[in-house]
Structures are given as structure tokens and as C-alpha cells.
């Protein structure tokens, strides 16, 4: 016990930065940036419908004058990601990279603030090892390459902690760093629902007499930081007060106690326990089963690193009375809490905030063990560290940039449509773009499933909403009519509930000038009076098209299809 505590004291004594540390840190950041941006739009085929939403949200901001505080469609989402994508679209146009590169940049910036945060609490070698492990982590790389907002909030959490630590321990400008921490803390609330637990993590970090005394000495910076956080958060807080359902809707839908067990049984406590065990097991036993989040349900940590995570937890528990130990464990548990309480565990997107604490635990135990070995044989200690780091780099890069895209690109279409990156909509969009102004595109009212097509063809081809009882030849005006249909029976019309329906109507009104009554009529015409009760695809519409336009040609992408009628 005393030996472990002495070792902990040694590891939690920050060391002076040397030129070697700086060069190693820069090399790690460059490597991490490369792994996140390399072929970010083309490594895998397709574009997820959620990514399509981000692109369309950004278009609404750039071209339709929208300035949302909260995006009320697709289950409700925080809006900062849309403004970020709008900025990249001005450089990369309406492309897949313009949506995904934001996540890659956030992931790369996280490496920078993470290193400086850890180096203020622990030795430089712990900071370097932990940052390297994050840089080559399959878990972090994959989510840094997806164009969804889950990959963004971790940066704001770590940046807040980094500048908060600087406000406590830096030699100068402490009030400034506390003010900067307040800015990042406020912005984080505009990123992702899992960030809402972050104030508890800040409280855990300050759960120390020493740190509270340091804060008291810097009260001006604390007040400034709190004011900035409140000012940035206030508009969203007011929106939530006026639209409480928007704040709670997604949580209610994903809460594990609102779901049935595998066999329709289990009390809420049993369901939470099962979800907790599944989430805790994702590190070393069985990872996320969603194909776009992982590779074949494999553990989220490299086999070279997984054992050190467990050793790090044990090491921290043994030294629980030492500084930062309680914080480190609470940091891990609080960031895992959204996974404990939600359905379909483990869902790695919801608990992405656990990566920093997990990497610190791995870095601590790895630095401790290799350091002990080095006391007996320096060469052996260095060699052991090199083997483990090289192994983690190999598995992380191989899994995220080789095996992951290969698996996604070879998934059965029905699986790709639900859990992959939606190859088929991208192929339909490519066909429309090749035809260009020679065609008029029509999308069926299943707008939720056409977002990638809408985004990838925006400004490249003319579109209309397909209404079954309207003459296509008249609408096409002598051009080729191309109707995009959705054929996957597993993707039903559940999205046409009230909240998504309103945003659906709003988008078509903005882009095409169509009034809500017209769109409602199109939905009823295509799917009957109660579309939310249906569990079918567009197959009925496709059969109708074949009857009315028998000389048309159908291009089958399996889960999606394109019916082409000549003028």
C-alpha cells in the first residue's frame, strides 16, 4: 500500500518540460491529425443520414437565414455543429468532407488540450503516453472521422479542465485562464446532450481543500468565468425553459427504463444494471455493436492497452486518498453515466467523454510498470514501453483505417442502411449529379431517409417532392424524371412524428416554396391517412410507378432505387 502511494506521489508530481517533450508532443499531434483527416470523405463509401442532416442544417444557416439555438428535427439536437459545418462549407462546398472535417479538427484539438491538462496534474511522461494512446485509439479515431456532433463535446470538456487547471496551477495569468475556461464551459452546452453531466465533473475536480483555496485566491477569474459561462448558456437555457420537451425528448426516447428487455421483462433497476455492465465491459470484453462505431463488436481498447486500463483502475483505487485519484475515478464514472442509463449499451457515442480519463488511467499504469522495470534494467523498461506503444499504434491504425472501412464497404445493404454509412443513398445522389440539368429529381416523402441525397445533390440538380397523383411528364417539363425511392422494409415511416414533420415541412418550404398543406397531401397520397402506423417502404410507390410509366428504367441499389422515365 505505502509503496503504491509513494509511486502515485511520484507520478503526480508535474515535471519541467524539456525540448524532447516538446518535439515528442508535436510529433504525436501531427500523427493524430493525419489519422483523423486522411481521406476523411472517401475512405468509406456513403454518407450517414445524420451527416446529411448536419449538411442541410448548415445550408439553412448559410442560404436561408436560419439562426437556430436548437435544431428541433431528427430527435432534437444542439446547434453548434451546424454553425461549424456552415463555416467549412464556405471552403469545401457541399461535400462529405465539409461535414466530417469538423469532427477531425475537434479530435485533433482535443489531443492538444489533453496533453496540457494532463501535464499540469502528472509527470510529462504520463502526459505523453496518455496523449499518444488517445492519438492512435481506434475509439477516438473512428468518432473523429464521423460527421456527427458526438465527436465534438469531448474537446470542450477537456479544454475547460485544461484552462481550469491552468487557472489553479499556472505561474501567471491565472484569472485569464479561468475566464477562458468559462468560455469553453459555456460553448460545450451547445454541442451534445452528454455534455450536460459535465458540471459534475468540474465539481469532482474541485473536490479538494487545496484546489478550493486556490480558487478562492483567484475569485476575480472565477467570477469572470462563471459570468461568461452563464452568458453563453443563457439563450439555450431560455429556449429549454420555453420548450421543455425539446430538452427531454431524446433522453426520454433513449432512457433504458422506458425500453423493454430482450424478452419484454425486467424492472427498471435490472435494465439499468444490465446497461451498466454492458457499458463497463466495452473497454476489454465486448464493444459497440453499431457497425459505424466499431469493428465487429471488438473491445474499444487495443489488446495492448486494455490490461493497463484495468491496472490503472486498481492502482487508483489503492491510492484513493491521494490527490486526483477520486477525481479520476469520478471523471470516468460520470462520463459513463449516459451509457448506464440509456438503451442499446454499449453505445460509444454517448460515452465518448470517457476517453480522456480512460487514457490517463492507461498512461498512469503503463508509466508506473515500465518505470519499475527500468529501475532493474533501463533497456528492458524502454523496450517494454516501445513494444506496448507500437502494438497499440498498429492495432489502432489497422482497425480504424483498414479493417473498419473494409467492413463497412462490404456490409449487406440492409445492414449498411441501418448501422453503416448508407452506401446506397450516396450512389443514388451520384447518379443524379451525373445526369445534372438533363433531369428533374423527385424524392418520396420519406424525407428522413433522403437527407444524404438532398445534401449531396444540393445546387447540382433540380428537385421536387414526388406526389403520386401528379403527372410526371408535366412536372419534368421535357427533361428526364428521376424518382428516388427507399426500399428497405426495416426503415419505416416512424420519423413522420410531429417534431420531425414540422422541420420536414420547413425545409421543403425554404427550398421549394411548398406550403405545408401541399406536403401533407403528398404524404397522405403516398402512404395513406396514418403514415406513422405503417411499417412499409416505398415499394408500393415503386409498383405504382411501374404501372403508370411502364417504359421507365429502374436502377436498383437494393435498399434505395432510382426510377427513370424519359421525356
C-alpha positions as CSV (number, residue, x, y, z in Angstrom):
1,X,0.0,0.0,0.0
2,X,2.7,2.5,1.0
3,X,4.8,1.6,-2.0
4,X,1.9,2.2,-4.4
5,X,1.1,5.5,-2.7
6,X,4.7,6.6,-2.9
7,X,4.7,5.7,-6.6
8,X,1.5,7.7,-7.1
9,X,3.1,10.7,-5.4
10,X,6.0,10.4,-7.9
11,X,3.7,10.2,-10.9
12,X,1.5,13.1,-9.8
13,X,4.4,15.5,-9.4
14,X,4.5,17.6,-12.6
15,X,7.9,17.7,-14.2
16,X,9.6,20.5,-16.0
17,X,9.1,20.5,-19.8
18,X,12.2,19.7,-21.9
19,X,12.9,20.2,-25.6
20,X,12.5,16.4,-26.1
21,X,9.0,16.5,-24.6
22,X,8.0,19.4,-26.9
23,X,9.2,17.5,-30.0
24,X,7.5,14.3,-29.0
25,X,4.3,16.2,-28.3
26,X,4.3,17.9,-31.7
27,X,5.0,14.5,-33.4
28,X,2.0,13.0,-31.6
29,X,-0.3,15.8,-32.6
30,X,0.9,15.6,-36.3
31,X,0.3,11.9,-36.3
32,X,-3.1,12.2,-34.6
33,X,-4.2,14.9,-37.1
34,X,-3.1,12.8,-40.1
35,X,-5.0,9.8,-38.8
36,X,-8.2,11.9,-38.5
37,X,-8.1,13.8,-41.8
38,X,-6.6,11.3,-44.2
39,X,-9.3,10.5,-46.9
40,X,-11.9,11.8,-44.4
41,X,-14.6,11.9,-47.1
42,X,-13.6,8.9,-49.2
43,X,-12.1,6.2,-47.0
44,X,-15.6,4.7,-46.7
45,X,-18.3,4.8,-49.3
46,X,-21.6,6.6,-48.4
47,X,-22.9,9.2,-46.1
48,X,-25.0,8.6,-43.0
49,X,-28.4,10.3,-42.9
50,X,-27.4,12.0,-39.7
51,X,-24.5,13.5,-41.5
52,X,-26.9,14.7,-44.2
53,X,-28.9,16.4,-41.6
54,X,-25.8,18.4,-40.5
55,X,-25.2,19.5,-44.0
56,X,-28.8,20.6,-44.6
57,X,-28.8,22.4,-41.2
58,X,-25.7,24.3,-42.3
59,X,-27.3,25.1,-45.7
60,X,-30.3,26.6,-43.9
61,X,-27.9,28.8,-41.9
62,X,-25.9,29.9,-45.0
63,X,-28.6,30.3,-47.6
64,X,-32.0,30.6,-45.8
65,X,-31.1,32.9,-43.0
66,X,-31.8,30.5,-40.2
67,X,-30.1,31.2,-36.8
68,X,-31.2,28.3,-34.6
69,X,-30.4,27.9,-30.9
70,X,-31.6,24.3,-31.1
71,X,-32.4,22.1,-34.0
72,X,-35.8,20.6,-33.4
73,X,-35.9,17.9,-36.0
74,X,-34.2,14.5,-36.1
75,X,-35.0,14.0,-32.4
76,X,-33.7,17.4,-31.4
77,X,-30.0,18.4,-31.5
78,X,-27.8,21.2,-30.2
79,X,-26.9,23.7,-33.0
80,X,-23.2,24.5,-32.7
81,X,-22.3,21.7,-35.1
82,X,-24.5,23.3,-37.8
83,X,-22.7,26.6,-37.5
84,X,-19.3,24.8,-37.6
85,X,-20.3,22.9,-40.8
86,X,-21.6,26.1,-42.3
87,X,-18.1,27.6,-41.9
88,X,-16.4,24.6,-43.6
89,X,-18.9,24.6,-46.4
90,X,-17.6,28.0,-47.4
91,X,-14.3,26.3,-48.2
92,X,-15.2,22.8,-49.1
93,X,-18.6,23.4,-50.7
94,X,-21.5,21.0,-50.1
95,X,-19.4,17.8,-49.9
96,X,-18.9,14.9,-47.4
97,X,-15.6,16.3,-46.2
98,X,-17.2,19.7,-45.3
99,X,-19.3,17.8,-42.8
100,X,-16.7,15.4,-41.4
101,X,-13.6,17.6,-41.2
102,X,-15.1,19.5,-38.3
103,X,-15.0,16.3,-36.2
104,X,-11.5,15.6,-37.3
105,X,-10.4,19.1,-36.3
106,X,-12.1,18.7,-32.9
107,X,-10.5,15.4,-32.4
108,X,-7.0,16.8,-33.2
109,X,-7.5,19.8,-31.0
110,X,-8.6,17.5,-28.2
111,X,-5.1,15.9,-28.3
112,X,-3.5,19.3,-27.7
113,X,-5.6,20.5,-24.7
114,X,-5.5,16.9,-23.3
115,X,-1.7,16.9,-23.2
116,X,-1.5,20.3,-21.5
117,X,-4.2,19.3,-19.0
118,X,-2.5,16.0,-18.0
119,X,0.9,17.6,-17.8
120,X,-0.4,20.0,-15.2
121,X,-1.5,17.2,-13.0
122,X,1.0,14.4,-13.7
123,X,4.6,13.9,-14.9
124,X,5.4,14.7,-18.5
125,X,5.9,11.1,-19.5
126,X,2.4,10.3,-18.2
127,X,1.0,13.1,-20.4
128,X,3.0,12.0,-23.4
129,X,2.0,8.3,-23.1
130,X,-1.7,9.2,-22.4
131,X,-1.8,11.6,-25.4
132,X,-0.2,9.0,-27.7
133,X,-2.6,6.4,-26.7
134,X,-5.5,8.7,-27.5
135,X,-3.9,9.7,-30.8
136,X,-3.8,6.1,-32.0
137,X,-7.0,4.9,-30.3
138,X,-9.5,3.2,-32.6
139,X,-12.3,4.5,-30.4
140,X,-11.2,8.1,-30.8
141,X,-10.2,8.0,-34.4
142,X,-13.4,6.5,-35.6
143,X,-15.6,9.1,-33.9
144,X,-13.3,11.9,-35.0
145,X,-14.0,10.9,-38.6
146,X,-17.8,10.8,-38.4
147,X,-19.7,14.0,-39.3
148,X,-22.0,13.9,-36.2
149,X,-21.9,16.1,-33.1
150,X,-21.0,13.3,-30.6
151,X,-17.3,13.8,-31.6
152,X,-17.3,17.4,-30.6
153,X,-18.2,17.7,-26.9
154,X,-15.1,15.9,-25.5
155,X,-12.9,18.8,-26.8
156,X,-14.9,21.3,-24.8
157,X,-14.8,19.2,-21.7
158,X,-11.0,18.7,-21.8
159,X,-10.4,22.4,-22.8
160,X,-12.4,23.6,-19.8
161,X,-10.5,21.3,-17.5
162,X,-7.2,22.3,-19.1
163,X,-7.7,26.1,-18.6
164,X,-9.3,25.5,-15.2
165,X,-6.2,23.6,-14.1
166,X,-4.1,26.5,-15.6
167,X,-6.1,28.9,-13.5
168,X,-5.2,26.9,-10.4
169,X,-1.6,26.0,-11.0
170,X,-0.1,28.3,-13.7
171,X,2.7,30.7,-12.7
172,X,0.9,33.7,-14.2
173,X,-2.3,34.9,-15.9
174,X,-4.5,32.7,-13.7
175,X,-7.5,34.9,-13.9
176,X,-7.3,34.9,-17.7
177,X,-7.2,31.1,-17.9
178,X,-10.2,30.9,-15.6
179,X,-12.1,33.2,-17.9
180,X,-11.1,31.2,-21.0
181,X,-12.3,28.1,-19.1
182,X,-15.7,29.7,-18.7
183,X,-16.0,30.3,-22.4
184,X,-15.3,26.7,-23.3
185,X,-17.6,25.5,-20.5
186,X,-20.5,27.6,-21.9
187,X,-19.9,26.5,-25.5
188,X,-19.9,22.9,-24.5
189,X,-23.6,23.0,-23.7
190,X,-24.3,23.7,-27.4
191,X,-22.6,20.5,-28.6
192,X,-24.2,17.3,-27.4
193,X,-26.6,16.0,-24.8
194,X,-24.0,14.0,-22.9
195,X,-22.2,17.3,-22.0
196,X,-24.9,18.1,-19.5
197,X,-23.2,15.8,-16.9
198,X,-20.0,17.9,-17.2
199,X,-20.7,20.3,-14.3
200,X,-20.5,17.3,-12.0
201,X,-17.0,16.5,-13.4
202,X,-15.9,20.1,-12.7
203,X,-17.2,19.8,-9.2
204,X,-15.3,16.5,-8.8
205,X,-12.1,18.2,-10.0
206,X,-12.6,21.0,-7.4
207,X,-13.4,18.5,-4.6
208,X,-10.2,19.3,-2.7
209,X,-9.4,21.8,0.0
210,X,-6.2,22.8,-1.8
211,X,-8.0,23.5,-5.1
212,X,-10.8,25.3,-3.4
213,X,-8.4,27.6,-1.6
214,X,-6.6,28.3,-4.9
215,X,-9.9,29.2,-6.5
216,X,-10.7,31.5,-3.6
217,X,-7.5,33.3,-4.2
218,X,-8.4,33.8,-7.8
219,X,-12.0,34.9,-7.1
220,X,-12.0,37.6,-9.9
221,X,-11.2,35.0,-12.5
222,X,-13.8,32.6,-11.1
223,X,-16.5,35.3,-11.3
224,X,-15.5,36.3,-14.8
225,X,-15.5,32.6,-15.9
226,X,-18.9,32.0,-14.4
227,X,-20.4,35.1,-15.9
228,X,-19.1,34.1,-19.4
229,X,-20.5,30.6,-19.0
230,X,-23.9,31.9,-18.0
231,X,-24.0,34.5,-20.8
232,X,-23.1,31.8,-23.4
233,X,-25.5,29.3,-21.9
234,X,-28.4,31.7,-21.3
235,X,-30.0,31.7,-24.7
236,X,-30.1,27.9,-24.8
237,X,-31.4,27.8,-21.2
238,X,-34.2,30.2,-22.1
239,X,-35.1,28.1,-25.1
240,X,-35.2,25.0,-22.9
241,X,-37.5,26.7,-20.4
242,X,-39.9,27.7,-23.1
243,X,-39.6,24.4,-25.0
244,X,-39.0,21.9,-22.2
245,X,-39.9,18.9,-24.4
246,X,-37.0,19.7,-26.7
247,X,-34.6,19.3,-23.8
248,X,-36.0,16.0,-22.6
249,X,-37.4,14.3,-25.7
250,X,-34.2,12.5,-26.8
251,X,-33.4,11.5,-23.2
252,X,-36.9,10.0,-22.8
253,X,-36.6,8.1,-26.0
254,X,-33.3,6.5,-25.1
255,X,-33.8,6.0,-21.4
256,X,-33.3,2.3,-20.6
257,X,-36.2,2.2,-18.2
258,X,-38.6,3.2,-21.0
259,X,-37.5,0.2,-23.0
260,X,-38.4,-3.4,-22.8
261,X,-35.9,-6.1,-22.0
262,X,-34.8,-8.6,-24.6
263,X,-37.7,-10.8,-23.7
264,X,-40.0,-7.9,-22.7
265,X,-39.2,-8.3,-19.0
266,X,-37.1,-6.8,-16.3
267,X,-37.6,-4.0,-13.8
268,X,-36.0,-0.6,-14.4
269,X,-33.3,-1.4,-11.9
270,X,-32.5,-4.6,-13.7
271,X,-32.4,-2.8,-17.0
272,X,-30.1,-0.1,-15.7
273,X,-27.8,-2.8,-14.1
274,X,-27.6,-4.7,-17.4
275,X,-26.8,-1.5,-19.3
276,X,-24.2,-0.6,-16.8
277,X,-22.4,-3.9,-17.1
278,X,-22.5,-3.7,-20.9
279,X,-21.1,-0.2,-20.8
280,X,-18.3,-1.1,-18.4
281,X,-17.5,-4.2,-20.5
282,X,-16.9,-2.2,-23.6
283,X,-13.3,-1.5,-22.8
284,X,-12.0,-5.1,-22.6
285,X,-14.8,-7.5,-23.4
286,X,-17.4,-6.5,-26.0
287,X,-17.6,-3.2,-27.7
288,X,-20.2,-1.2,-29.5
289,X,-22.3,-3.4,-31.9
290,X,-23.2,-0.4,-34.2
291,X,-21.1,-1.0,-37.3
292,X,-20.2,2.6,-37.9
293,X,-18.9,2.9,-34.3
294,X,-16.6,-0.2,-34.1
295,X,-15.2,-3.2,-35.8
296,X,-17.2,-6.4,-35.2
297,X,-18.1,-5.6,-31.6
298,X,-14.5,-5.9,-30.6
299,X,-13.4,-4.2,-27.3
300,X,-12.9,-0.4,-27.6
301,X,-9.4,-0.6,-26.2
302,X,-6.4,-2.2,-28.0
303,X,-5.4,-5.6,-26.5
304,X,-2.0,-4.0,-25.8
305,X,-3.7,-1.3,-23.7
306,X,-6.8,-2.9,-22.2
307,X,-5.0,-4.7,-19.3
308,X,-3.3,-1.4,-18.4
309,X,-6.7,0.2,-18.1
310,X,-7.7,-2.4,-15.5
311,X,-4.4,-2.0,-13.7
312,X,-4.9,1.8,-13.8
313,X,-8.3,1.5,-12.1
314,X,-6.9,-0.8,-9.5
315,X,-3.9,1.4,-8.9
316,X,-6.2,4.4,-8.5
317,X,-8.4,2.6,-6.0
318,X,-5.4,1.6,-3.9
319,X,-4.3,5.3,-3.8
320,X,-7.8,6.6,-3.4
321,X,-6.7,9.0,-0.7
322,X,-4.1,10.7,-2.8
323,X,-4.7,13.8,-4.9
324,X,-6.5,13.5,-8.2
325,X,-7.4,9.8,-7.5
326,X,-11.1,10.5,-6.6
327,X,-11.4,13.0,-9.4
328,X,-10.0,10.5,-11.9
329,X,-12.5,7.8,-11.0
330,X,-15.4,10.2,-10.8
331,X,-14.4,11.6,-14.2
332,X,-14.6,8.1,-15.7
333,X,-17.9,7.2,-14.0
334,X,-19.7,10.5,-14.7
335,X,-18.8,10.3,-18.4
336,X,-20.1,6.7,-18.5
337,X,-23.4,7.6,-16.8
338,X,-25.2,8.4,-20.1
339,X,-24.4,4.8,-21.2
340,X,-25.5,3.3,-17.9
341,X,-28.9,5.0,-18.3
342,X,-29.6,4.5,-22.0
343,X,-30.8,1.8,-24.2
344,X,-28.6,-0.3,-26.6
345,X,-25.5,-0.3,-24.4
346,X,-22.7,-0.1,-25.0
347,X,-23.2,3.0,-27.2
348,X,-19.8,4.5,-27.6
349,X,-21.0,7.9,-28.9
350,X,-22.9,8.6,-25.7
351,X,-19.9,7.9,-23.5
352,X,-17.2,9.4,-25.7
353,X,-16.3,11.7,-22.9
354,X,-14.8,8.8,-21.0
355,X,-11.8,8.6,-23.4
356,X,-9.6,11.2,-21.6
357,X,-10.0,9.6,-18.2
358,X,-9.5,6.1,-19.6
359,X,-6.3,7.2,-21.4
360,X,-5.0,8.8,-18.2
361,X,-5.6,5.5,-16.3
362,X,-3.8,3.6,-19.0
363,X,-1.0,6.1,-19.1
364,X,-0.5,6.0,-15.3
365,X,-0.3,2.3,-15.0
366,X,1.9,1.9,-18.1
367,X,4.3,4.6,-16.9
368,X,4.4,3.0,-13.4
369,X,5.1,-0.5,-14.6
370,X,7.7,0.3,-17.3
371,X,9.3,2.7,-14.8
372,X,9.6,-0.1,-12.2
373,X,11.1,-2.4,-14.8
374,X,13.5,0.4,-15.9
375,X,14.8,0.6,-12.3
376,X,16.0,-3.0,-12.7
377,X,17.0,-2.7,-16.4
378,X,16.7,0.6,-18.2
379,X,16.9,-1.0,-21.6
380,X,14.2,-3.5,-20.7
381,X,11.9,-0.8,-19.4
382,X,12.3,1.3,-22.5
383,X,11.9,-1.8,-24.8
384,X,8.7,-2.8,-23.0
385,X,7.2,0.7,-23.3
386,X,8.2,0.8,-27.0
387,X,6.5,-2.6,-27.7
388,X,3.3,-1.7,-26.0
389,X,3.1,1.7,-27.7
390,X,4.0,0.2,-31.1
391,X,1.4,-2.5,-30.6
392,X,-1.3,0.0,-29.7
393,X,-0.4,2.1,-32.7
394,X,-0.6,-0.9,-35.0
395,X,-3.9,-2.1,-33.8
396,X,-5.5,1.3,-33.6
397,X,-4.4,2.3,-37.1
398,X,-5.2,-1.1,-38.6
399,X,-8.6,-1.3,-37.0
400,X,-9.7,2.3,-37.8
401,X,-8.2,2.9,-41.2
402,X,-8.0,-0.5,-42.8
403,X,-10.4,-3.1,-41.2
404,X,-13.1,-0.6,-40.4
405,X,-13.7,0.8,-43.9
406,X,-13.3,-2.6,-45.4
407,X,-16.0,-4.0,-43.2
408,X,-18.4,-1.0,-43.8
409,X,-18.0,-1.2,-47.5
410,X,-18.8,-4.9,-47.5
411,X,-21.8,-4.9,-45.2
412,X,-25.1,-6.2,-46.7
413,X,-27.2,-3.2,-48.0
414,X,-29.9,-3.7,-45.3
415,X,-27.3,-3.5,-42.5
416,X,-25.4,-0.6,-44.1
417,X,-28.7,1.3,-44.4
418,X,-29.4,0.9,-40.7
419,X,-26.0,0.7,-38.9
420,X,-23.3,1.5,-41.5
421,X,-22.7,4.7,-43.6
422,X,-25.5,4.4,-46.1
423,X,-23.8,3.5,-49.3
424,X,-26.9,3.3,-51.4
425,X,-28.2,6.9,-51.0
426,X,-24.8,8.2,-52.0
427,X,-24.9,6.1,-55.1
428,X,-28.4,7.5,-55.9
429,X,-27.0,11.0,-55.4
430,X,-24.1,10.3,-57.7
431,X,-26.4,9.2,-60.4
432,X,-28.5,12.4,-60.1
433,X,-25.4,14.5,-60.2
434,X,-24.1,12.8,-63.4
435,X,-27.4,13.5,-65.1
436,X,-27.2,17.1,-63.9
437,X,-29.6,19.6,-65.6
438,X,-30.8,16.9,-68.0
439,X,-33.1,15.6,-65.3
440,X,-35.5,16.6,-62.7
441,X,-35.2,14.7,-59.4
442,X,-38.1,13.7,-57.3
443,X,-37.8,12.5,-53.7
444,X,-40.6,10.5,-52.0
445,X,-41.9,11.9,-48.7
446,X,-39.7,9.7,-46.6
447,X,-37.5,12.7,-46.2
448,X,-35.7,11.4,-43.1
449,X,-34.1,8.8,-45.3
450,X,-33.3,11.1,-48.2
451,X,-31.2,13.7,-46.3
452,X,-27.9,12.4,-47.7
453,X,-29.3,12.5,-51.3
454,X,-30.7,16.0,-50.7
455,X,-27.4,17.3,-49.3
456,X,-25.1,15.7,-51.9
457,X,-27.2,16.9,-54.8
458,X,-27.9,20.4,-53.5
459,X,-27.2,23.1,-56.1
460,X,-26.3,20.3,-58.6
461,X,-29.7,19.2,-59.8
462,X,-33.3,20.4,-59.6
463,X,-35.5,18.6,-57.1
464,X,-39.2,18.3,-56.4
465,X,-41.3,16.3,-53.9
466,X,-42.9,13.3,-55.6
467,X,-46.7,13.3,-55.4
468,X,-48.3,10.1,-56.8
469,X,-51.3,11.7,-58.4
470,X,-49.4,14.4,-60.3
471,X,-48.3,13.9,-63.9
472,X,-44.5,13.4,-64.0
473,X,-44.2,14.5,-67.7
474,X,-45.8,17.8,-66.9
475,X,-43.7,18.3,-63.8
476,X,-40.4,17.3,-65.6
477,X,-41.1,19.8,-68.5
478,X,-39.4,17.7,-71.1
479,X,-36.5,16.5,-69.0
480,X,-35.8,13.1,-67.6
481,X,-37.7,12.4,-64.4
482,X,-35.7,10.6,-61.8
483,X,-37.6,9.4,-58.7
484,X,-35.6,8.2,-55.7
485,X,-37.3,5.6,-53.6
486,X,-36.4,3.8,-50.4
487,X,-36.8,0.0,-50.4
488,X,-35.6,-1.2,-47.0
489,X,-38.7,-2.5,-45.1
490,X,-36.7,-2.1,-41.9
491,X,-36.7,1.7,-42.3
492,X,-40.3,2.6,-41.8
493,X,-42.1,5.9,-41.5
494,X,-41.6,6.4,-37.8
495,X,-39.8,9.7,-38.5
496,X,-43.0,11.4,-39.6
497,X,-44.0,12.2,-36.0
498,X,-44.9,15.8,-35.2
499,X,-41.4,17.2,-34.3
500,X,-39.6,15.9,-37.3
501,X,-42.6,16.5,-39.5
502,X,-42.6,20.2,-38.7
503,X,-38.9,20.5,-39.7
504,X,-39.5,18.4,-42.8
505,X,-42.2,20.8,-43.9
506,X,-40.0,23.8,-43.1
507,X,-37.1,22.6,-45.3
508,X,-39.3,21.9,-48.3
509,X,-40.9,25.3,-47.9
510,X,-37.5,27.0,-47.8
511,X,-36.0,25.2,-50.7
512,X,-39.0,24.7,-53.0
513,X,-41.6,27.1,-51.8
514,X,-44.0,24.3,-51.0
515,X,-46.7,25.0,-48.4
516,X,-47.4,22.7,-45.5
517,X,-50.9,21.6,-46.8
518,X,-49.3,20.5,-50.1
519,X,-46.7,18.4,-48.3
520,X,-49.3,16.8,-46.0
521,X,-51.4,16.0,-49.1
522,X,-48.3,14.4,-50.7
523,X,-47.7,12.2,-47.6
524,X,-51.4,11.1,-47.5
525,X,-51.3,10.4,-51.2
526,X,-48.2,8.3,-50.9
527,X,-48.8,6.5,-47.7
528,X,-52.4,6.8,-46.7
529,X,-54.0,8.8,-43.8
530,X,-52.0,7.3,-41.0
531,X,-48.4,7.0,-42.1
532,X,-46.9,6.7,-38.6
533,X,-48.7,3.4,-38.2
534,X,-47.3,1.9,-41.4
535,X,-44.2,-0.3,-41.4
536,X,-43.5,-0.4,-45.1
537,X,-41.0,1.1,-47.5
538,X,-41.6,2.9,-50.8
539,X,-42.2,-0.5,-52.6
540,X,-45.9,0.4,-53.1
541,X,-44.9,3.7,-54.8
542,X,-42.4,1.9,-57.0
543,X,-45.1,-0.6,-58.1
544,X,-47.3,2.4,-58.9
545,X,-44.6,4.0,-61.0
546,X,-44.1,0.8,-63.0
547,X,-47.8,0.6,-63.8
548,X,-48.1,4.3,-64.8
549,X,-44.7,4.5,-66.6
550,X,-44.1,1.0,-68.0
551,X,-41.3,2.2,-70.3
552,X,-39.2,3.6,-67.4
553,X,-36.0,2.1,-66.2
554,X,-35.3,1.1,-62.6
555,X,-31.8,1.3,-61.2
556,X,-31.7,-0.9,-58.2
557,X,-29.4,0.0,-55.3
558,X,-31.2,-2.6,-53.2
559,X,-32.2,-0.5,-50.2
560,X,-32.5,2.5,-52.4
561,X,-33.6,2.7,-56.0
562,X,-33.9,5.2,-58.8
563,X,-36.8,5.0,-61.3
564,X,-36.0,6.9,-64.5
565,X,-38.7,7.9,-67.0
566,X,-37.8,9.5,-70.4
567,X,-39.5,12.7,-71.6
